[in-house]
Each structure stands twice: as structure tokens, then as C-alpha cells.
Amino acid sequence: MAMANSLCYAGPFPVKTPSKQSPVQLPGACVVRRSLPYLKFTARPASSSPPAVVVASASTVEAEPQAKSPTPPKVLPFRVGHGFDLHRLEPGYPLIIGGINIPHDRGCEAHSDGDVLLHCVVDAILGALGLPDIGQIFPDTDPKWKGAPSSVFMKEAVRLMNEAGYELGNLDSTLILQRPKLSPHKEAIRANLCELLGADPSVVNLKAKTHEKVDSLGENRSIAAHTVVLLVRK
């Protein structure tokens, strides 16, 4: 805002105009002429109306949204997946683990053959690939999977893995059940698992644990399995 040349007051005031001062003589110095600044006041009748106020309006600028460029999905050199499954054990059903029929007085109650190990491995592979779980791809509401061998699910999981450009790096599974003892059957289970995966036995590990007679697992009323897989880009 520009400065006014004069200041206005509401009433008359006596104003003295300062006179020019004489030069100041300093010993051994040059003569300096100094003038005192003064203001000139002009009397004006008081006005009841307030001074006008001018407000500058600021224009609003909105930035246009920038279009996001589509980002292609990352091609990862490794992918890790975890699978878990649990089934009730009931009399009158076969106990199938890893595609091997294990002699026992009860087996897994399930829509398919109830192979807890293969279901677990399938979920681990699907999880590593970022795909839906086994229950969504092979729902138990579909009659065509009634009593189906779990090797069908394994073959589909392996096909999806290969289609995505990955192969099995290694696999580690843990079975949890109180009975029967799996030591006599572990090698047969592992060999069949390697065949279904198309993997060397050196990258497939299988462990079996009891549940120390705690809860349904320890009371021979259920069986569970955990699996971790590492997939490697081909």
C-alpha cells in the first residue's frame, strides 16, 4: 500500500515549522550542514464514516490430479508360502497322509480324501504365489470334489507354480498327531510327495510330532500339519 504524502487529523493542532539550524562546526573537521526532518500536517474536519478498507482477493488455484501410471507387478526372485490344515479323526474313514494309506482305527473326516499333508502343501504353494487358498479353488460345496484324491489338488498347484515361472526351492513340513507313529511310513510319504512335486528328495523335508496328549490333537481326535515352501524363479 502506497504511503500518503500528508497525515490528516480530525481537529486543528498548533503546528510549528522548525527553522533551519546553523552549520555545526567540529574542530579539525569539515563543516556539516544538517537539517531536521519535519512533517507537514493539514487540518481536516472529522468525518464519521470509517476509512475505506480495500481487501485484495486471492484467487484459488487447484492442482490438477496427475494420472497414475500403471505399475507392473514385481517379478520376485523368491517367494515364501505357509500352509496349515487340520482335520477331525473319526472311525470309519481311511487315514491318508501324503497319498499313503496309513493303518489306523480312524481317519480324517473331510469332503475329499482328507489328506491333511497334501492340503497343507497345496495351501503353502498357493500362498507363495499370492493365490486364493485351497478351499476357494476346490470348494467343499462342489460335488465333483467329493471323495477326490488330494493328488488332483497337488497337480493343479504344481501346474500354477510352473505357469508362474517358479520351481520348488525347498519344502519343510511338520505333521502333528498323537497316533499312529509315523516313523515306519515317513520315507514312503516323502517319496510320494517328491514325485507329486517333481522335486529332488534333498529339498523336501518331513517331520512328525505328538501333541503331548494335549487337546484334540493329543487325544487322537484330530490331526494337523504345517508347511513352509520356498519358490525360486526359473
C-alpha positions in Angstrom: 0.0 0.0 0.0 1.4 3.4 -1.0 2.3 5.9 1.7 0.3 9.2 1.8 2.1 12.5 1.3 0.3 14.0 4.3 -1.3 12.9 7.5 -4.9 14.1 8.3 -6.2 14.7 11.8 -9.7 15.3 13.0 -9.1 18.7 14.7 -6.8 21.7 14.3 -3.5 21.5 16.2 -0.9 24.2 16.5 2.0 23.4 14.3 5.5 24.8 14.4 7.7 24.6 11.5 11.3 24.0 12.7 13.8 26.6 11.5 16.9 25.7 9.7 19.8 25.1 12.0 23.2 26.7 11.7 26.0 24.5 10.5 27.8 22.5 13.1 31.5 23.3 13.3 33.6 20.4 14.5 37.2 21.1 15.5 39.6 19.9 12.8 36.7 18.7 10.6 34.7 19.9 7.7 31.5 21.8 8.0 28.4 19.6 8.0 25.1 21.1 7.2 22.2 19.2 8.9 18.5 19.8 8.6 16.0 18.3 10.9 13.2 16.4 9.2 9.7 17.7 9.8 6.2 16.7 9.0 3.6 18.9 7.4 0.1 18.5 9.0 -3.1 19.6 7.3 -6.2 20.0 9.4 -9.4 18.5 8.1 -12.9 18.3 9.6 -13.6 15.0 11.4 -15.7 12.5 9.4 -18.0 10.0 11.0 -17.5 7.5 8.2 -14.8 4.9 8.7 -11.9 4.8 6.2 -12.4 2.6 3.3 -10.7 -0.7 3.5 -9.5 -2.4 0.4 -9.1 -6.2 0.6 -7.2 -8.0 -2.1 -9.0 -11.2 -3.1 -6.8 -14.2 -3.5 -7.6 -16.5 -6.4 -7.7 -20.2 -5.5 -5.6 -22.4 -7.7 -6.3 -26.1 -7.7 -3.7 -28.5 -9.0 -5.0 -31.0 -11.5 -4.7 -34.6 -10.3 -1.9 -36.4 -12.1 -2.8 -39.6 -13.7 -1.0 -42.6 -12.1 0.9 -44.7 -14.5 0.1 -48.4 -14.1 2.8 -50.2 -12.2 3.5 -53.7 -13.4 3.7 -56.4 -10.7 7.1 -57.2 -9.4 8.8 -60.3 -10.6 10.4 -61.6 -7.3 13.3 -64.0 -7.4 12.0 -65.8 -4.4 8.5 -66.4 -2.9 7.7 -67.9 0.5 4.4 -69.6 1.5 3.0 -71.1 4.6 0.2 -73.7 4.8 -1.8 -75.1 7.6 -4.5 -77.8 7.8 -6.4 -79.7 10.5 -9.0 -82.5 10.3 -11.0 -84.4 12.8 -10.2 -88.1 13.2 -13.3 -90.3 13.1 -13.9 -94.1 13.0 -14.9 -95.5 9.6 -12.6 -93.3 7.5 -9.2 -94.2 5.9 -6.2 -92.3 7.2 -4.3 -91.0 4.1 -1.2 -88.9 4.7 0.9 -87.7 1.7 -1.0 -90.0 -0.6 -0.2 -93.1 1.5 -2.8 -95.1 3.3 -1.7 -95.4 6.9 -3.2 -98.3 9.0 -5.2 -96.8 11.9 -8.6 -97.3 13.7 -9.8 -93.9 12.4 -9.3 -91.4 9.6 -9.9 -87.8 8.5 -13.5 -86.7 8.1 -13.5 -84.4 5.0 -15.2 -83.6 1.7 -12.3 -85.1 -0.3 -9.9 -87.9 0.9 -8.9 -85.6 3.9 -5.1 -85.8 3.2 -4.0 -83.2 5.7 -0.4 -83.1 4.5 -1.2 -82.6 0.8 -3.8 -80.0 1.6 -1.3 -78.2 3.7 1.4 -78.3 0.9 -1.1 -77.1 -1.7 -2.0 -74.1 0.5 1.6 -73.2 1.0 2.3 -73.2 -2.7 -0.9 -71.2 -3.4 0.1 -68.7 -0.7 3.6 -68.2 -2.1 2.1 -67.4 -5.5 -0.4 -65.0 -3.9 -3.4 -67.0 -5.0 -6.6 -68.0 -3.1 -6.5 -70.9 -0.7 -7.4 -74.5 -1.5 -11.0 -74.0 -0.1 -11.7 -71.3 -2.7 -10.2 -73.1 -5.7 -11.6 -76.5 -4.7 -14.7 -75.7 -2.6 -16.2 -78.4 -0.5 -19.6 -77.3 -1.8 -18.7 -78.7 -5.2 -19.9 -82.3 -5.6 -17.2 -83.1 -8.1 -14.6 -82.9 -5.3 -16.5 -85.4 -3.1 -14.0 -88.1 -2.1 -11.5 -86.8 -4.7 -7.8 -87.8 -4.1 -5.8 -84.8 -3.0 -3.2 -85.6 -5.6 -5.5 -83.8 -8.0 -5.1 -80.6 -6.0 -1.4 -81.1 -5.8 -1.1 -81.4 -9.6 -3.0 -78.2 -10.1 -0.9 -76.3 -7.5 2.3 -77.5 -9.3 0.9 -76.5 -12.7 0.1 -73.0 -11.4 3.6 -72.8 -9.9 5.3 -73.7 -13.2 2.9 -71.4 -15.1 4.0 -68.5 -13.0 7.7 -69.3 -13.8 8.7 -70.7 -10.4 10.1 -74.0 -9.2 10.4 -75.5 -5.7 13.4 -74.3 -3.8 12.7 -76.4 -0.7 9.9 -77.6 1.4 9.6 -78.3 5.1 6.5 -80.0 6.6 5.5 -80.9 10.2 2.8 -83.4 11.0 1.1 -83.2 14.4 -0.7 -86.3 15.7 -0.7 -88.4 18.8 -1.2 -91.7 17.0 -0.2 -93.7 15.0 3.6 -93.4 14.9 4.7 -92.3 11.5 8.3 -93.4 11.7 7.7 -96.6 9.7 5.9 -94.6 7.0 7.9 -91.3 6.7 10.1 -92.4 3.8 7.2 -93.6 1.7 5.3 -90.4 2.4 8.3 -88.3 1.5 9.0 -90.2 -1.7 5.4 -89.8 -2.9 5.5 -86.1 -2.0 8.6 -85.6 -4.1 7.1 -87.4 -7.0 4.0 -85.2 -6.9 6.1 -82.1 -6.7 8.6 -83.2 -9.3 11.3 -82.3 -6.8 14.6 -83.9 -5.6 14.3 -85.6 -2.2 17.1 -83.3 -0.9 14.8 -80.3 -1.0 11.8 -82.0 0.7 11.8 -82.4 4.5 9.1 -84.1 6.6 8.8 -84.2 10.4 6.2 -85.7 12.8 5.4 -84.6 16.3 3.0 -85.7 19.0 1.0 -83.1 21.0 1.8 -84.5 24.4 -1.8 -85.7 25.0 -3.0 -82.0 25.0 -6.3 -81.0 23.4 -7.9 -82.8 20.4 -4.5 -83.4 18.7 -3.1 -85.1 21.8 -6.3 -87.1 22.4 -6.2 -88.7 19.0 -9.3 -86.8 17.9 -7.6 -84.7 15.2 -4.5 -84.4 13.0 -2.8 -81.2 11.8 0.1 -80.1 9.5 2.2 -77.1 8.9 4.3 -76.5 5.7 6.7 -73.8 4.6 7.8 -73.6 0.9 10.4 -71.5 -0.9 9.7 -71.0 -4.6 12.6 -69.9 -6.8 12.3 -68.0 -10.1 13.3 -70.3 -13.0 
